[in-house]
């Protein structure tokens, strides 16, 4: 009897497991079947046919941006009652892997939010749809040239910049005062910046803690390699030479690495810091200067615990001039792409246009200081409503340089650049040798 | 009549056959049936993914062009060995796993012996020692990352306050300190498990063995090496093997605390494999690293079991 009970139980478990797999398979089949029919519905869309556009993003997972996303979906629905934006909220750190896995399993979202540090991986993949025809010449010509280049691969626009941001210089006025510097006179050149950083590093915080003069992120992350391009460019360097061949074994790149080594050796910058460490230190008054995007303002208010009152403590300026004779920065953005497998590309493209429209960007700017990558909005008074915004807009429109051309190995290349920064800062290795090794690595990666 | 007899004979023969079948096959069918659920589960969660990984390791397969996977003449394996990254990661993994297991074993043995003694508050101590084991590894990583934070971490605060160091150390960004820092976090997390296992082994050793040894004039050292250790041999074999495997595949502590840096100082096979598969999205090469890693672990387990079975002989 016991044996029979065991057999029955085992049988039930086995069958239910197999059935489970079967039902999942069936569900998958159903889902793919519905996808294969849905497209036709969408493609043949008459205004009365309901359409759902899936939009994978990390904005819905973050408290600061969730209300904006909800508002976008609601207002778009009000204008287009038959189109529903369905958000697929994925944390920032997981969105790349998850969306690629979703695409590989035939379940790609229609729109995907991406970041500049990994946009190359999307642009060069086979899961993204070129947008030239979907968005039209007029819209594309309105994108700031530098961003247009950043979002192009093999001559085709593979995504659009949303919530773009240049890197600007943030400085702490109270620390400037404490160090005997003029709080209303931020550095104009790299040399001035280094001198000021040295002066600041000599003073201590009220609690006796060290104050760093000028911070650069050098942790081993692709984004830190990307950010280092800002310095490479300012030293007149590049990743590619005039013949579009990888060449970082140049005096300019070596000089950039020496710059990183100097600020590390002299204790001006915290060793191996992440960007978020710099934000923390700046917000608690232990860092005099560093460069970040427009979101710095919201971060400082939050991390300092002082809210808007903390706005008086810091100032913002254009990135100081270095070897190029003018301010140089790079542009970051939350890029938006449309999946190649999407069956509602036309509607997805319309949503991209809508959320980058003046109306929506203005609302996003009011709540989160977001800027626009559209030339036609560069002088818009609503987006230039404060000194802080005007500096960001000026840096964005006049002083950013395109990133290296998109390449399947670019994200790994950024990681290699970050590793090179660690070798000269933490490892104290010779910059010339590091540049030589980096050159060999990048030549292998960026074929 | 003869017809009846013949029917009766065939019925008996059928029943005998059925009995024969029952005796020889029935138990096997029963065994297979009760093993089936576990076997099916293992197939879907372990065997099939492993076979799929081995298969993928021979193909040019990336998440960016998964639809056009092609055989690439062992290029993934050649790629793995073409740079020094795999060697560095293997060296880091072996160093980390062996160091953590050896230190863990020594500390756990000492702690287990203390907890096995008649000391006041023994029961409370046995409960307290379990606390780090209850904390999830990811939380442990975040906790120690903050403890080691150079500007406002408690480690620098204590060491500077007590005059042990003069200026803050960048624990997780220093080429020499990063690996030991992760090892400290790992030891804190893993010590309770090995301690409790060894303690339970010690409690199973018959007390009269020690009494006889005392009568024979054995000292504490002799009792430890000739009674405690031999009696614990099986427990030691199991817990050290589990610890080696757990540390060989350790991912969250490294990923959260150092991300494999600075430079390559804490890049282990787990980190290298993850970076290859999910940063570069090169699933083929990532799978090749995974396959090599699996082979190394299988070889180690085989050698380890062989070593202990020789001792048993």
HADDOCK unambig.tbl for C-alpha pairs under 7 A between the chains (distance, minus, plus):
assign (segid A and resid 6 and name CA) (segid B and resid 34 and name CA) 6.89 0.50 0.50
assign (segid A and resid 7 and name CA) (segid B and resid 30 and name CA) 6.75 0.50 0.50
assign (segid A and resid 7 and name CA) (segid B and resid 33 and name CA) 6.36 0.50 0.50
assign (segid A and resid 7 and name CA) (segid B and resid 34 and name CA) 6.25 0.50 0.50
assign (segid A and resid 10 and name CA) (segid B and resid 33 and name CA) 6.23 0.50 0.50
assign (segid A and resid 10 and name CA) (segid B and resid 34 and name CA) 5.12 0.50 0.50
assign (segid A and resid 10 and name CA) (segid B and resid 37 and name CA) 6.28 0.50 0.50
assign (segid A and resid 11 and name CA) (segid B and resid 33 and name CA) 6.82 0.50 0.50
assign (segid A and resid 13 and name CA) (segid B and resid 37 and name CA) 5.98 0.50 0.50
assign (segid A and resid 14 and name CA) (segid B and resid 36 and name CA) 6.41 0.50 0.50
assign (segid A and resid 14 and name CA) (segid B and resid 37 and name CA) 4.74 0.50 0.50
assign (segid A and resid 97 and name CA) (segid B and resid 278 and name CA) 6.28 0.50 0.50
assign (segid A and resid 100 and name CA) (segid B and resid 63 and name CA) 6.11 0.50 0.50
assign (segid A and resid 104 and name CA) (segid B and resid 63 and name CA) 6.87 0.50 0.50
assign (segid A and resid 104 and name CA) (segid B and resid 66 and name CA) 6.36 0.50 0.50
assign (segid A and resid 125 and name CA) (segid B and resid 64 and name CA) 4.38 0.50 0.50
assign (segid A and resid 125 and name CA) (segid B and resid 65 and name CA) 6.04 0.50 0.50
assign (segid A and resid 126 and name CA) (segid B and resid 64 and name CA) 5.93 0.50 0.50
assign (segid A and resid 126 and name CA) (segid B and resid 65 and name CA) 5.54 0.50 0.50
assign (segid A and resid 127 and name CA) (segid B and resid 64 and name CA) 6.94 0.50 0.50
assign (segid A and resid 220 and name CA) (segid B and resid 259 and name CA) 6.84 0.50 0.50
assign (segid A and resid 220 and name CA) (segid B and resid 261 and name CA) 5.94 0.50 0.50
assign (segid A and resid 220 and name CA) (segid B and resid 262 and name CA) 6.65 0.50 0.50
assign (segid A and resid 271 and name CA) (segid B and resid 170 and name CA) 6.99 0.50 0.50
assign (segid A and resid 271 and name CA) (segid B and resid 173 and name CA) 6.61 0.50 0.50
assign (segid A and resid 272 and name CA) (segid B and resid 173 and name CA) 5.19 0.50 0.50
assign (segid A and resid 412 and name CA) (segid B and resid 279 and name CA) 7.00 0.50 0.50
assign (segid A and resid 412 and name CA) (segid B and resid 280 and name CA) 6.03 0.50 0.50
assign (segid A and resid 419 and name CA) (segid B and resid 263 and name CA) 5.20 0.50 0.50
assign (segid A and resid 422 and name CA) (segid B and resid 262 and name CA) 6.28 0.50 0.50
assign (segid A and resid 422 and name CA) (segid B and resid 263 and name CA) 5.76 0.50 0.50
assign (segid A and resid 423 and name CA) (segid B and resid 263 and name CA) 6.17 0.50 0.50
assign (segid A and resid 426 and name CA) (segid B and resid 174 and name CA) 6.28 0.50 0.50
assign (segid A and resid 426 and name CA) (segid B and resid 175 and name CA) 6.87 0.50 0.50
assign (segid A and resid 427 and name CA) (segid B and resid 175 and name CA) 6.74 0.50 0.50
